[in-house]
Amino acid sequence: MVQTEKITSASTIHYSACPLCNAKNIQLTLATEDYSISKDAFEIYACDSCDFHFTQNAPAPAAIAPYYQSDVYISHSDTKEGLVNRLYHTARDLMLEKKRKLIQKLTTGKRLLDIGSGTGYFLNHMQKSGFKVTGVEIDGDARAATLKNFNISVNPPPALLDGQLTEKVDVITLWHVLEHLHDMDGYMQSMHRQLTEDGVVLIAVPNHKSYDAQHYGKYWAAYDVPRHLWHFSPKTVAKLADKNGFKVIDQKRLPLDPFYNALLSEKYQSSKLSLIFGGLIGLVALLVSYINPARSTSPIYILKKK
């Protein structure tokens, strides 16, 4: 496989070619900032050849931890202080059952691997539903919380990437995780190795072609730089899948994500009526996704091996 052209310093990664297709015709497409934690400025580049978008000069793996160290970063925090936090946790609880039902429609297998398992709520829900669960999570505090709260031991990433997990699984899930992973091809190849021949992969990622992304521009919450290294569309997810031995067989939607993203985006714009406008834009974004699934806010891509 052709190596992506990049320069990695102690603190940042600079790409001279597209991380997905390795074409050299890349250019600045959006200047934005980390509105939630650091307020640092970042640039998003796009590839003219395959239309992949990525955060240029993003923090290297050894330097990115401070951008996650805040109660504002909800997925690794159990705090319910503030409206956005309460809405997030309510939505998470509602979606656990919806995700379970979707998985059980796709496979009768009961061995599940969740990559980026956070504080373990999805793992716990699936284990209670009769699944044999395995988790992979980079954050040590989140792994500890999963063990403490649910008595589920979760693996650090090397267990997956280095082939230490020996049992194949029937389903692999990544719920808003792939966009965070520095080594996206390495993870995709590890998933291919770990999955049974008739297994399924479910990947949920933000879609920068969505209605709400176009509406909010640089304030769109799901850009979430620099934590989001990659910014996907249906076209580039399909290309990444194909590159690593998968094919996209179907696409679903996460119906609550448009509202959550719109509410947070309104907050970033300092809107005085964020709840009202966020609700309206979220509703429009959801309706648009039913008319044109390619413009869904957060598609769930369903993959199988080629």
N, C-alpha and C positions, 0 to 999 in steps of 0.2 A: 504494500500500500504506500502511496506517495505521502511523504511527511509534510504536514502543514508548515508553511514558512512563517516563523514567528521568532521574535526576540524576547526572551524571558529574563528580566532582571530580578533582583531580590524582591522588588515590590510590584512590578507591573508586567503585563504581557502585551507586546505590540505585534500585530499581524501585518505582514506585507503581502499576503495573499488570503483568499477566502478560506476560512477554517473548514468549510463544507466541501467545496469543489476544487479548491486550490487555484482558482483563477486569480490573476493579478489585478484585474480591473475593479478595484474596490474604492469607495469614496464615502465621504461624510454625508449622512442623510438626515441626522437629527442631533441637535445639542440639547441636553437636558441635565438634570441633577438628581442627587439622592435626596428627595424631599422628606423622607421619613426619619433619617438618622443623622447623617454627617453633613448634609447640605453641600457636599462636594460636587463639582461639575464633571460630567462625563459626556463622551460622544458615542453615538451609534453609527456604525458604518454599514453599508450595503454592498453586496456583490452585484455588478451589472450582468454577470453571466447567469447566476442561478437565483438571484434575489434573496439570498440569505442575509439576515441582519445580525449584527453582533456588537457587543460593547468593546470598543477599542481602548487599549491601555487600561484594561481592567486589572484589579489587584491580583497578583499571583497567589497560588494556594497558601503560601506561608504568610501572606499579608492581608488576606481578606477577612480574617476572624473579627476584627474590630467592627466591621460593617454589619455583623450579626448580633453584637453584644448590646442589646437594648430590649426592654420590655415592649417597645414598639414593634419589634419583629415578632409577630404573633404566633407563627407556627411552632416556635420553640418555647413559647411562654403559655402558662395556664392562667394568666391574669385576666380578669373580666372587668377591669376598671375602664370606664369610658364606653361610649356608644359603639364605636367601631369594634372594640374587643368583644363586647357582648354579642353583637351581630355575627361576628366571625364564629364564635363558639356555638351559637345557636344554629348557624348554617352547617357547621361541621357535624353536629349531632344529627341534623336532618338528613344529611347526605350519606352518612354511614350505611343506612339501610338501603338507600338507592344504589349505592355502589355494590353492596352484597348481591342484590337482586340482578344487577347487570352481569356480574361475574358468573352467577349461577345459570344465567341464560346462555352464556358463552362456552362453559365447560362443566363437565361432571367431575373433573379432578378436584382434589381437596388439598393439594400442596401449593402453598402460596408464598411468594417472596415479595415483600414490600420494600422498595428502595427509597431511602429518604423517609424513614418511618416516624421521624419526629418524636413526640412524647408517647406514642404507642396506642392511640385511641382506635385507629383502624385495625391494627394487629389484634387488639383485644376483642373488638367486635367480631372479626372474622374467626378468631379462635373459639369464641362462644357459639359461633354458628357452625362449628364442626370442622373447621379447616386446621390443618397442620401449618403453622405460620413460622416464617423466618423473616427477620428484619435486618436491614442494613442502614446505619445512620452514622454520619460523620461526627456529630456533636456528642461529646462525652456526657454532658449534663442531661441531654435528652435520652440517651441510652440508660443512664442511671434512673431517670424518672420512670421510664417504661418498666424497668425491673422492680422499682419500689412500688409503683401503683398497680401493676398488672402481673408481676412475677414472670415477665417475659424477658429473656436475655437476648439482646440485640447485638449484631456484629458490626465492627468498624469496617469501612470500605475495603481494606486489603483482603479481607476474607473472601469477598466476591471477586475482586480484580485479579488476585493472585491464584485463583482456582482452589481455595481452601474449602469451599462449600461443595461437598461431593454429591449430595442428593439432588437430582433434577426435580424441577417443579412444574406444575401444570399451568400456573398463572403467575405473571410478574406485573406488579403495579408500580407506577411512578406518578404520584399525585402532585403536580406542580413541583417537580424535582429536576427534570432533565435540563431545564434552563439554568440551573445552579451548578451543574457538574463541569469542571474544567476539562476533564477527559471524556467528552461525550462519546467518541468512537470506542474508547476502551470499555466504557460501560455497556454500549450496545453489543459489542463483541462478547463480553462476559455474559450478558443476558442470553445471547444466542447459544452459548455453550451450556448455560444452566437450564434452558427450557427444553421440555420434552418435544418430540417431533410434531405432535398435534396440539401443543400448548398455545396460550394466547398471552399477549402483552398489552396492557392498557396504559397509555401515556396521556396525561392531561397537561397541556401547556397553554399559556396565553397566545392569542393570535393577533399579531399586529395589523392584520387586514380587517379586523372586526370594526363594527360601527363605532363602538365607544373609543377604540384606539384612534380612529380617524377624527372623531369629534374632539377629543381632549388633547391630541398632539403630544407635546413634550410633558404635559401634566398627567398623562395616562398612568395610573398607578401600577399597571402590570409591566411597565418597562422596568421599574424597580432596580435601577442601576445602583451600584455595581453588582448587587447580588445576582441579578439575572444577566448572565454572560451572553446568552443566545436569545434571539427573538424570532420565533418561528411563525410560519404560515402553513396551511395545508400542503402547499407545494413543496416546501423545504423539509417538512416532516417526512413526506413520501420519499424525497431524495435521500435523506439520512437513513431511512429504513432500508431502501434498496441498496445503498452503499454497504450496509452491514448484514445483508442476507435475510432481510425481512420484506414483507409487503403489507401495506395498509389495506385491510379488508372492509373496514367500516368506520364510521365516525358518529359519535354521539355528542351531547352537550351537557355542560354543568349549568343548570338553569338559574342558580342563585349568583353565579359569578358576575354577570353583568351589573347587578345591583351593588354588590360589594365593591367592585372596581370603580363604578361611577361615584359612589358615596365617597370613597377615598380620594378620587381624582378631584372632586369638588372641594374637598378639604385642602388639597394641595394648591388649588386656585384661590384659596381664602374666601370661598363663597359663603355668604351670610345665610343662604337658604339651601345648604348642602343636602339636607334630608329630602327636601321637595324636588330640587333639580336632579339630585342623584337618583331618586326613585323614578323620575320621568325618563331620564336618559337610559337608565337600566332597563326599563320596560321597552323602550324603543329598540335598544340593542337586542333584547331577547326576541322581540317580534321579527326583527330583521334576520336573525339567525334561523328562524323557521322558514322564512322565504328563501334565504340563501345560506345553507349550512357552512359554506366557505367563509362566511363573515361572523361565525360564532365567536363569542368572547373567549371561551376556554373549551375548545373541543377535546373530547376524549377520543384519541386515535386507537383503534384496535388493530394489532399487528399479529401476523403469523409468520412462521418461517417460509421462505420461498421454496 
